[in-house]
């Protein structure tokens, strides 16, 4: 894997100061995915979901998308279905529709 970007280092430093901040946690996870550190990014998304399963709709979406992009259809479908359910419960119809669109391409 390539060196960590300056952006990722900055996000990680901020997260070290406030490890519970869900926005920073999500930001680091996304930066990991962008940099090709897929497993770390996925692990961070899963941890965020585990800690805040009803609040982290974007984490479900990004985790599902990551699996879909890797051709891991079964994992993608599972994550997306859960994410759609959580999004609908929260009234986030836009996120639910986006995840449903991705799910439709997989099934």
Secondary structure in CASP SS format (residue, H / E / C, confidence):
PFRMAT SS
TARGET T0000
AUTHOR 0000-0000-0000
METHOD secondary structure of the structure
MODEL  1
X C 1.00
X C 1.00
X C 1.00
X C 1.00
X C 1.00
X H 1.00
X H 1.00
X H 1.00
X H 1.00
X H 1.00
X H 1.00
X H 1.00
X H 1.00
X H 1.00
X H 1.00
X H 1.00
X H 1.00
X C 1.00
X C 1.00
X C 1.00
X C 1.00
X H 1.00
X H 1.00
X H 1.00
X H 1.00
X H 1.00
X H 1.00
X H 1.00
X H 1.00
X H 1.00
X H 1.00
X H 1.00
X H 1.00
X H 1.00
X C 1.00
X C 1.00
X C 1.00
X H 1.00
X H 1.00
X H 1.00
X H 1.00
X H 1.00
X H 1.00
X H 1.00
X H 1.00
X H 1.00
X H 1.00
X H 1.00
X H 1.00
X H 1.00
X H 1.00
X C 1.00
X C 1.00
X C 1.00
X C 1.00
X C 1.00
X H 1.00
X H 1.00
X H 1.00
X H 1.00
X H 1.00
X H 1.00
X H 1.00
X H 1.00
X H 1.00
X H 1.00
X H 1.00
X H 1.00
X H 1.00
X C 1.00
X C 1.00
X C 1.00
X H 1.00
X H 1.00
X H 1.00
X H 1.00
X H 1.00
X H 1.00
X H 1.00
X H 1.00
X H 1.00
X H 1.00
X H 1.00
X H 1.00
X H 1.00
X H 1.00
X H 1.00
X H 1.00
X H 1.00
X H 1.00
X C 1.00
X C 1.00
X H 1.00
X H 1.00
X H 1.00
X H 1.00
X H 1.00
X H 1.00
X H 1.00
X H 1.00
X H 1.00
X H 1.00
X H 1.00
X H 1.00
X H 1.00
X H 1.00
X C 1.00
END
